[in-house]
Amino acid sequence: MSPAAGSAAQRAAQLHEQLHYHGHRYYVLDDPEIGDDDYDALIDELRAIEDAHPEIVTPDSPTQRVGGEPVGSLVPDYNAALAAQAVPEWQLTLDAEVNAGPAAM
């Protein structure tokens, strides 16, 4: 690895660490420490380094994925939502059929 690539790899590793940290604070904890512009500047710097030195791109790079784990309060409980919606929908169908009576059939 050339000295320039070594230096780039060190900076990329620093950016990985910073971006993972800030992504976790933003997506999981819902408590960001930096604004979107600052985060975007870090990711843009990492992209520029990786574009110049593709040999240092790793699968866990923040440039290779989108987002993080969503905040628990923003993720609905799918089964609870399904159960809550399924009963009223079936009930509405039954009510409509029963209330229509024999004349509507």
Secondary structure as UniProt FT lines:
FT   HELIX           3..27
FT   HELIX           36..52
FT   HELIX           54..56
FT   TURN            59..60
FT   HELIX           62..64
FT   HELIX           72..74
FT   HELIX           78..100
FT   HELIX           102..104
//
